[in-house]
């Protein structure tokens, strides 16, 4: 028994010893998380060196470092055709220039957030290194913000650059004299500028050549800039209490002017236009897809029989998706429709040129087993016009009732269409007009002065609609009940100063347009709004087309101006709200509410 007791003690001791060894790492360890970025210990040559003749830079830090996204974060000014080699080894960072440096030039390397510590990846923000190959370090600077033209969102990753050559062709023919890049807040600072007069631009620079290429987004500052630097005294007061001043001292502050400029970034309405593909999902129609909106429809010439004269063309709103409904039985029976198509295609500089291609629209019937074919034949229904509507309960009283068909309609019989107002079991017939929405007559609208809280029913008798293939509809009924007026809000907006060119937009909490109306001098009235939170935006419709229009580089046209109401509007049911929109009161950079502001580059 004693021997057994000794054995147990020995086993327990060994177990505890092993457990303690296995858990050496458990328990209090380290300390608080390291949130401190690396610190510069030594720079070779020193930051601000004059008459530098070397071709490399060495920077020592107080801890081990790593580099993050060097090509995106590190920016050298003036820009170089061959970017320098930037590497990190241990606690040191090395910059080796791949091309000769210019004489009597100040160079600036902005590292952005590229330099991080090795453990927690804490970035060293805002660190820049400057030197001169001449006798002086140029010290002027230009700071500002770049905002997206359509929604005033700040936009990151945009190159801000200056040209001393004031001709517009400089943007397309020579790299910038000095550059910076916008941060997540859209802000930039171009440093170490020599005294002169400049043009200021913003450039998306997808090609990374610091030249404007068609298709890239850009911003153009219309006013020439002559940066200056001045000193001013700023008071620093020490109070003993709320009434007694102990001392007043003045601190000298360096002020760079202009202090902040605002550039409006836009993408021209230029997309590369080309034909993508033809798809024929069913024998009786095919679709053509283009890469961008186009102003005109393609010219189609059938290679076999002239089935095109019997086809019905259904373009979408931008002509980049076009459906052709075939009505010629001979064409429908062909597996392959071959035709010549002439259309406008973009060349390398985005100019539209006529292009003719031979297109094959091929229908491939599904491969089925004999059993599956028999089952399909058994379940096959007689062709018919399938109708649907946008009716639902409750229904907005300002919205038209839409009746939709899956195939183009040839004719409809008005006597077989009925609209009723329902109360209890009584149906009162109403006079109404059914209007087609598009040329294919696949969608119709009933614009009727609906009454609040009333119930309505639409009925299409059998064979009321006949499509282009001779098929008819079965009896179709749809019902809806209107919203109560107590469920709506009304918003009246008066803009100051008034201009008849303004278009006011009501936005939801995701910055999407809910309603859009032209401004009226007596106030623009938005009725039947759902009670919730909204935001306001307006644009100056300079070309009077009712749409916001972007800018154009070649014609020196800026995008149409956009302004935001700086606060959120919370509407309550059965209330009328009136607001004055003083759209010039605040700078553009301060107008957009923080809740809906975001980096425009994050949409990509």
VENTAZI-V136812 format. One line per field, one symbol per residue. burial: + if it has 9 or more other ideal C-beta (glycine too) atoms within 8 Angstrom, else -. Layout:
BEGIN
burial = ???
END
This chain:
BEGIN
burial = ------------------------------------++++--+-----++-+----+++++-++++++-+--++++++++---+-+-+--+++++++---+---+++++++++++++----+++---+++++++--++-++++++++++-++++++-++++++--+---++----+-++++++--+++-++++----++++++++----++++-+++++++---+-+-+--------+----------------++----++++++-+--+-+++--+-+----++++++++-+---+-+++----++--+++++---++++++++-+--++----++++++++++---+----+---+-+-+---------+--+-------++-+-+-+--++-+---+++++-+++--++--+++++++-------+---+-+---+++++++-+-+-+-++++++++-++++++--+++--+--+++++---+++++++++--+---++++++++----+--+++---++++--+-+--++++++++------++++++----+++-++++---+-+-+-+-+++-+-+----+--+++--++-+++---
END
